[in-house]
Amino acid sequence: MIYPIIGLGHPTLRKVAQPIDKDYPELDKLIADMYETMYGADGVGLAAPQIDLSIRLVVIGFRPYDEKTDSYGPEAEEHTLINPEILEYIGEKEYFNEGCLSVPDIHEDVLRTEGVRVRWYDEKWELHEEELHGMFARVAQHEIDHLEGKVFTDHLSPLRRTMLKRKMNDVMNNRVRTYYRMKPNKTKR
């Protein structure tokens, strides 16, 4: 099942998500549906708050880039992160252009560390603690931000956010078109 994605301005995006346990109802189906939703929207990551579930669950899937051959791998690297937490930020900060399924039509350079040490459970409830680098680190930081009630535009300078105010208001007021389904924010009357 493909879920509608909630947009900037929806209150669930600003909540700190709650941890889950092995008994979370139909977790395997939810994870599969989140991958389907993410790929259906051409995303590389999706956090449960983006589908209006305030739980600590993230799916990540992207085709790795090989600098030697200047090409992308044939199959996506997939990672399911349950109750992830960033333990340490590693390396220098660098800019990378980011977008977000919950903030359509906005792409901006965001400053994040090159690596992170993260602890999480996978879909088999095996505990991982790994140092992540490259695309995996970048996407993990972006998606874990969603679990903390943050969106990538929070990392922009106040001036840049002011310059994007009209576009951000369009998202909040359901005035954007996407090829994927979005759940409308309730508008004030």
ChimeraX commands (.cxc) that place a marker at each C-alpha (Angstrom):
marker #1 position 0.00,0.00,0.00 radius 0.5
marker #1 position 1.29,3.43,-0.89 radius 0.5
marker #1 position 0.69,5.97,1.86 radius 0.5
marker #1 position 0.01,9.65,1.24 radius 0.5
marker #1 position 2.87,11.83,2.41 radius 0.5
marker #1 position 2.23,14.72,4.75 radius 0.5
marker #1 position 3.66,18.12,3.98 radius 0.5
marker #1 position 5.34,20.93,5.81 radius 0.5
marker #1 position 2.87,22.50,8.24 radius 0.5
marker #1 position 1.34,19.20,9.34 radius 0.5
marker #1 position 1.71,18.89,13.14 radius 0.5
marker #1 position 3.08,15.32,13.03 radius 0.5
marker #1 position 6.24,16.59,11.30 radius 0.5
marker #1 position 7.06,18.68,14.39 radius 0.5
marker #1 position 6.55,15.95,17.02 radius 0.5
marker #1 position 9.36,13.91,18.53 radius 0.5
marker #1 position 8.57,10.35,17.43 radius 0.5
marker #1 position 8.13,7.55,19.96 radius 0.5
marker #1 position 10.19,4.33,20.08 radius 0.5
marker #1 position 8.52,1.07,19.12 radius 0.5
marker #1 position 9.05,-2.54,20.17 radius 0.5
marker #1 position 8.87,-5.95,18.51 radius 0.5
marker #1 position 5.11,-6.11,19.13 radius 0.5
marker #1 position 4.27,-3.08,17.00 radius 0.5
marker #1 position 1.21,-4.20,14.97 radius 0.5
marker #1 position 1.94,-5.42,11.43 radius 0.5
marker #1 position 5.46,-3.99,11.45 radius 0.5
marker #1 position 6.67,-6.10,8.50 radius 0.5
marker #1 position 3.79,-4.86,6.36 radius 0.5
marker #1 position 4.37,-1.26,7.43 radius 0.5
marker #1 position 8.06,-1.49,6.49 radius 0.5
marker #1 position 7.22,-2.98,3.07 radius 0.5
marker #1 position 4.59,-0.27,2.52 radius 0.5
marker #1 position 7.07,2.44,3.47 radius 0.5
marker #1 position 9.58,1.17,0.89 radius 0.5
marker #1 position 6.80,1.07,-1.71 radius 0.5
marker #1 position 5.75,4.62,-0.78 radius 0.5
marker #1 position 9.35,5.90,-0.90 radius 0.5
marker #1 position 10.16,4.32,-4.26 radius 0.5
marker #1 position 6.80,5.38,-5.69 radius 0.5
marker #1 position 7.72,8.99,-4.93 radius 0.5
marker #1 position 11.32,8.61,-6.18 radius 0.5
marker #1 position 12.68,9.15,-2.69 radius 0.5
marker #1 position 15.84,7.76,-1.13 radius 0.5
marker #1 position 14.57,7.85,2.44 radius 0.5
marker #1 position 11.28,7.99,4.31 radius 0.5
marker #1 position 10.58,8.44,8.01 radius 0.5
marker #1 position 7.33,7.23,9.57 radius 0.5
marker #1 position 6.32,10.78,10.61 radius 0.5
marker #1 position 6.14,11.61,6.88 radius 0.5
marker #1 position 3.23,9.19,6.57 radius 0.5
marker #1 position 1.61,10.59,9.72 radius 0.5
marker #1 position 2.92,7.95,12.14 radius 0.5
marker #1 position 4.87,9.45,15.03 radius 0.5
marker #1 position 7.10,6.42,15.57 radius 0.5
marker #1 position 10.88,5.94,15.29 radius 0.5
marker #1 position 11.06,4.07,12.00 radius 0.5
marker #1 position 13.04,4.96,8.87 radius 0.5
marker #1 position 13.58,3.24,5.53 radius 0.5
marker #1 position 16.47,4.16,3.23 radius 0.5
marker #1 position 17.09,2.89,-0.28 radius 0.5
marker #1 position 19.43,4.20,-2.96 radius 0.5
marker #1 position 21.63,2.89,-5.73 radius 0.5
marker #1 position 25.26,3.42,-4.66 radius 0.5
marker #1 position 27.45,5.56,-6.88 radius 0.5
marker #1 position 30.81,4.15,-7.96 radius 0.5
marker #1 position 33.33,6.93,-8.61 radius 0.5
marker #1 position 35.70,4.56,-10.43 radius 0.5
marker #1 position 33.14,3.66,-13.10 radius 0.5
marker #1 position 31.15,6.93,-12.85 radius 0.5
marker #1 position 27.94,4.92,-12.63 radius 0.5
marker #1 position 25.27,3.80,-10.19 radius 0.5
marker #1 position 25.00,0.23,-8.97 radius 0.5
marker #1 position 22.26,-1.94,-10.47 radius 0.5
marker #1 position 20.44,-2.60,-7.19 radius 0.5
marker #1 position 19.39,-0.36,-4.34 radius 0.5
marker #1 position 21.11,-0.62,-0.98 radius 0.5
marker #1 position 18.26,-0.84,1.53 radius 0.5
marker #1 position 18.41,-0.10,5.24 radius 0.5
marker #1 position 15.58,-0.28,7.76 radius 0.5
marker #1 position 16.32,1.70,10.93 radius 0.5
marker #1 position 14.11,1.07,13.95 radius 0.5
marker #1 position 14.60,3.37,16.95 radius 0.5
marker #1 position 17.75,4.93,15.44 radius 0.5
marker #1 position 19.85,7.36,17.39 radius 0.5
marker #1 position 22.87,9.36,16.35 radius 0.5
marker #1 position 25.65,8.77,18.86 radius 0.5
marker #1 position 28.36,10.92,17.30 radius 0.5
marker #1 position 28.90,13.32,14.43 radius 0.5
marker #1 position 32.12,12.53,12.57 radius 0.5
marker #1 position 34.34,14.51,10.24 radius 0.5
marker #1 position 34.09,17.85,8.57 radius 0.5
marker #1 position 30.81,19.51,7.69 radius 0.5
marker #1 position 30.03,19.76,4.01 radius 0.5
marker #1 position 27.20,21.08,1.88 radius 0.5
marker #1 position 24.99,18.79,-0.17 radius 0.5
marker #1 position 21.84,19.66,-2.07 radius 0.5
marker #1 position 18.83,18.12,-0.31 radius 0.5
marker #1 position 15.15,17.85,-1.00 radius 0.5
marker #1 position 12.33,16.22,0.90 radius 0.5
marker #1 position 9.11,14.47,-0.06 radius 0.5
marker #1 position 7.33,16.50,2.66 radius 0.5
marker #1 position 8.71,19.77,1.27 radius 0.5
marker #1 position 8.20,19.39,-2.50 radius 0.5
marker #1 position 9.67,21.83,-5.01 radius 0.5
marker #1 position 12.39,23.02,-2.63 radius 0.5
marker #1 position 16.00,21.86,-2.92 radius 0.5
marker #1 position 18.73,23.58,-0.94 radius 0.5
marker #1 position 22.33,23.07,0.11 radius 0.5
marker #1 position 22.42,21.78,3.69 radius 0.5
marker #1 position 25.51,21.65,5.89 radius 0.5
marker #1 position 25.94,18.29,7.65 radius 0.5
marker #1 position 28.87,16.24,8.89 radius 0.5
marker #1 position 30.36,13.76,6.45 radius 0.5
marker #1 position 29.83,10.87,8.86 radius 0.5
marker #1 position 27.84,9.76,11.87 radius 0.5
marker #1 position 27.89,6.89,14.34 radius 0.5
marker #1 position 24.36,5.49,14.59 radius 0.5
marker #1 position 22.72,2.77,16.71 radius 0.5
marker #1 position 19.53,1.10,15.45 radius 0.5
marker #1 position 17.63,-2.15,15.14 radius 0.5
marker #1 position 16.92,-3.66,11.74 radius 0.5
marker #1 position 13.67,-5.39,10.70 radius 0.5
marker #1 position 14.91,-8.65,12.31 radius 0.5
marker #1 position 15.51,-6.76,15.58 radius 0.5
marker #1 position 19.27,-7.18,15.32 radius 0.5
marker #1 position 21.14,-4.31,16.95 radius 0.5
marker #1 position 23.58,-2.33,14.80 radius 0.5
marker #1 position 26.05,0.35,15.83 radius 0.5
marker #1 position 27.99,1.60,12.84 radius 0.5
marker #1 position 29.92,4.54,11.55 radius 0.5
marker #1 position 28.15,5.71,8.40 radius 0.5
marker #1 position 29.69,7.79,5.62 radius 0.5
marker #1 position 28.70,9.16,2.24 radius 0.5
marker #1 position 25.13,8.95,0.99 radius 0.5
marker #1 position 24.01,6.59,3.78 radius 0.5
marker #1 position 25.22,9.09,6.43 radius 0.5
marker #1 position 23.59,12.02,4.66 radius 0.5
marker #1 position 20.19,10.33,4.26 radius 0.5
marker #1 position 20.30,8.89,7.79 radius 0.5
marker #1 position 20.86,12.37,9.26 radius 0.5
marker #1 position 18.00,13.81,7.18 radius 0.5
marker #1 position 15.55,11.05,8.14 radius 0.5
marker #1 position 16.53,10.94,11.82 radius 0.5
marker #1 position 15.88,14.69,11.88 radius 0.5
marker #1 position 12.25,13.84,11.00 radius 0.5
marker #1 position 12.10,11.62,14.10 radius 0.5
marker #1 position 13.19,14.63,16.15 radius 0.5
marker #1 position 10.51,16.89,14.68 radius 0.5
marker #1 position 12.84,18.68,12.28 radius 0.5
marker #1 position 12.86,19.21,8.52 radius 0.5
marker #1 position 15.83,20.07,6.32 radius 0.5
marker #1 position 14.75,23.70,5.93 radius 0.5
marker #1 position 15.43,24.14,9.67 radius 0.5
marker #1 position 19.15,23.91,8.80 radius 0.5
marker #1 position 18.99,26.88,6.42 radius 0.5
marker #1 position 19.94,30.40,7.39 radius 0.5
marker #1 position 17.13,32.73,8.47 radius 0.5
marker #1 position 17.73,34.78,5.31 radius 0.5
marker #1 position 17.40,31.71,3.07 radius 0.5
marker #1 position 14.20,30.61,4.87 radius 0.5
marker #1 position 12.79,34.11,4.35 radius 0.5
marker #1 position 13.60,33.88,0.65 radius 0.5
marker #1 position 11.76,30.52,0.49 radius 0.5
marker #1 position 8.78,31.69,2.55 radius 0.5
marker #1 position 6.36,31.82,-0.39 radius 0.5
marker #1 position 7.26,28.29,-1.55 radius 0.5
marker #1 position 7.05,26.97,2.02 radius 0.5
marker #1 position 3.65,28.62,2.47 radius 0.5
marker #1 position 2.48,26.99,-0.75 radius 0.5
marker #1 position 3.33,23.57,0.71 radius 0.5
marker #1 position 1.63,24.39,4.02 radius 0.5
marker #1 position -1.51,25.57,2.21 radius 0.5
marker #1 position -1.74,22.59,-0.18 radius 0.5
marker #1 position -0.80,24.64,-3.25 radius 0.5
marker #1 position 1.80,22.28,-4.69 radius 0.5
marker #1 position 1.45,19.57,-7.28 radius 0.5
marker #1 position 3.32,16.32,-6.97 radius 0.5
marker #1 position 3.18,13.11,-8.94 radius 0.5
marker #1 position 2.84,11.26,-5.62 radius 0.5
marker #1 position -0.12,11.50,-3.29 radius 0.5
marker #1 position 0.05,13.99,-0.45 radius 0.5
marker #1 position -2.31,14.20,2.50 radius 0.5
marker #1 position -3.75,17.73,2.59 radius 0.5
marker #1 position -3.02,19.87,5.62 radius 0.5
marker #1 position -6.13,21.11,7.30 radius 0.5
marker #1 position -6.54,24.75,6.36 radius 0.5
marker #1 position -7.77,27.46,8.70 radius 0.5
marker #1 position -11.16,28.88,7.82 radius 0.5
marker link #1:1,2 radius 0.2
marker link #1:2,3 radius 0.2
marker link #1:3,4 radius 0.2
marker link #1:4,5 radius 0.2
marker link #1:5,6 radius 0.2
marker link #1:6,7 radius 0.2
marker link #1:7,8 radius 0.2
marker link #1:8,9 radius 0.2
marker link #1:9,10 radius 0.2
marker link #1:10,11 radius 0.2
marker link #1:11,12 radius 0.2
marker link #1:12,13 radius 0.2
marker link #1:13,14 radius 0.2
marker link #1:14,15 radius 0.2
marker link #1:15,16 radius 0.2
marker link #1:16,17 radius 0.2
marker link #1:17,18 radius 0.2
marker link #1:18,19 radius 0.2
marker link #1:19,20 radius 0.2
marker link #1:20,21 radius 0.2
marker link #1:21,22 radius 0.2
marker link #1:22,23 radius 0.2
marker link #1:23,24 radius 0.2
marker link #1:24,25 radius 0.2
marker link #1:25,26 radius 0.2
marker link #1:26,27 radius 0.2
marker link #1:27,28 radius 0.2
marker link #1:28,29 radius 0.2
marker link #1:29,30 radius 0.2
marker link #1:30,31 radius 0.2
marker link #1:31,32 radius 0.2
marker link #1:32,33 radius 0.2
marker link #1:33,34 radius 0.2
marker link #1:34,35 radius 0.2
marker link #1:35,36 radius 0.2
marker link #1:36,37 radius 0.2
marker link #1:37,38 radius 0.2
marker link #1:38,39 radius 0.2
marker link #1:39,40 radius 0.2
marker link #1:40,41 radius 0.2
marker link #1:41,42 radius 0.2
marker link #1:42,43 radius 0.2
marker link #1:43,44 radius 0.2
marker link #1:44,45 radius 0.2
marker link #1:45,46 radius 0.2
marker link #1:46,47 radius 0.2
marker link #1:47,48 radius 0.2
marker link #1:48,49 radius 0.2
marker link #1:49,50 radius 0.2
marker link #1:50,51 radius 0.2
marker link #1:51,52 radius 0.2
marker link #1:52,53 radius 0.2
marker link #1:53,54 radius 0.2
marker link #1:54,55 radius 0.2
marker link #1:55,56 radius 0.2
marker link #1:56,57 radius 0.2
marker link #1:57,58 radius 0.2
marker link #1:58,59 radius 0.2
marker link #1:59,60 radius 0.2
marker link #1:60,61 radius 0.2
marker link #1:61,62 radius 0.2
marker link #1:62,63 radius 0.2
marker link #1:63,64 radius 0.2
marker link #1:64,65 radius 0.2
marker link #1:65,66 radius 0.2
marker link #1:66,67 radius 0.2
marker link #1:67,68 radius 0.2
marker link #1:68,69 radius 0.2
marker link #1:69,70 radius 0.2
marker link #1:70,71 radius 0.2
marker link #1:71,72 radius 0.2
marker link #1:72,73 radius 0.2
marker link #1:73,74 radius 0.2
marker link #1:74,75 radius 0.2
marker link #1:75,76 radius 0.2
marker link #1:76,77 radius 0.2
marker link #1:77,78 radius 0.2
marker link #1:78,79 radius 0.2
marker link #1:79,80 radius 0.2
marker link #1:80,81 radius 0.2
marker link #1:81,82 radius 0.2
marker link #1:82,83 radius 0.2
marker link #1:83,84 radius 0.2
marker link #1:84,85 radius 0.2
marker link #1:85,86 radius 0.2
marker link #1:86,87 radius 0.2
marker link #1:87,88 radius 0.2
marker link #1:88,89 radius 0.2
marker link #1:89,90 radius 0.2
marker link #1:90,91 radius 0.2
marker link #1:91,92 radius 0.2
marker link #1:92,93 radius 0.2
marker link #1:93,94 radius 0.2
marker link #1:94,95 radius 0.2
marker link #1:95,96 radius 0.2
marker link #1:96,97 radius 0.2
marker link #1:97,98 radius 0.2
marker link #1:98,99 radius 0.2
marker link #1:99,100 radius 0.2
marker link #1:100,101 radius 0.2
marker link #1:101,102 radius 0.2
marker link #1:102,103 radius 0.2
marker link #1:103,104 radius 0.2
marker link #1:104,105 radius 0.2
marker link #1:105,106 radius 0.2
marker link #1:106,107 radius 0.2
marker link #1:107,108 radius 0.2
marker link #1:108,109 radius 0.2
marker link #1:109,110 radius 0.2
marker link #1:110,111 radius 0.2
marker link #1:111,112 radius 0.2
marker link #1:112,113 radius 0.2
marker link #1:113,114 radius 0.2
marker link #1:114,115 radius 0.2
marker link #1:115,116 radius 0.2
marker link #1:116,117 radius 0.2
marker link #1:117,118 radius 0.2
marker link #1:118,119 radius 0.2
marker link #1:119,120 radius 0.2
marker link #1:120,121 radius 0.2
marker link #1:121,122 radius 0.2
marker link #1:122,123 radius 0.2
marker link #1:123,124 radius 0.2
marker link #1:124,125 radius 0.2
marker link #1:125,126 radius 0.2
marker link #1:126,127 radius 0.2
marker link #1:127,128 radius 0.2
marker link #1:128,129 radius 0.2
marker link #1:129,130 radius 0.2
marker link #1:130,131 radius 0.2
marker link #1:131,132 radius 0.2
marker link #1:132,133 radius 0.2
marker link #1:133,134 radius 0.2
marker link #1:134,135 radius 0.2
marker link #1:135,136 radius 0.2
marker link #1:136,137 radius 0.2
marker link #1:137,138 radius 0.2
marker link #1:138,139 radius 0.2
marker link #1:139,140 radius 0.2
marker link #1:140,141 radius 0.2
marker link #1:141,142 radius 0.2
marker link #1:142,143 radius 0.2
marker link #1:143,144 radius 0.2
marker link #1:144,145 radius 0.2
marker link #1:145,146 radius 0.2
marker link #1:146,147 radius 0.2
marker link #1:147,148 radius 0.2
marker link #1:148,149 radius 0.2
marker link #1:149,150 radius 0.2
marker link #1:150,151 radius 0.2
marker link #1:151,152 radius 0.2
marker link #1:152,153 radius 0.2
marker link #1:153,154 radius 0.2
marker link #1:154,155 radius 0.2
marker link #1:155,156 radius 0.2
marker link #1:156,157 radius 0.2
marker link #1:157,158 radius 0.2
marker link #1:158,159 radius 0.2
marker link #1:159,160 radius 0.2
marker link #1:160,161 radius 0.2
marker link #1:161,162 radius 0.2
marker link #1:162,163 radius 0.2
marker link #1:163,164 radius 0.2
marker link #1:164,165 radius 0.2
marker link #1:165,166 radius 0.2
marker link #1:166,167 radius 0.2
marker link #1:167,168 radius 0.2
marker link #1:168,169 radius 0.2
marker link #1:169,170 radius 0.2
marker link #1:170,171 radius 0.2
marker link #1:171,172 radius 0.2
marker link #1:172,173 radius 0.2
marker link #1:173,174 radius 0.2
marker link #1:174,175 radius 0.2
marker link #1:175,176 radius 0.2
marker link #1:176,177 radius 0.2
marker link #1:177,178 radius 0.2
marker link #1:178,179 radius 0.2
marker link #1:179,180 radius 0.2
marker link #1:180,181 radius 0.2
marker link #1:181,182 radius 0.2
marker link #1:182,183 radius 0.2
marker link #1:183,184 radius 0.2
marker link #1:184,185 radius 0.2
marker link #1:185,186 radius 0.2
marker link #1:186,187 radius 0.2
marker link #1:187,188 radius 0.2
marker link #1:188,189 radius 0.2
view
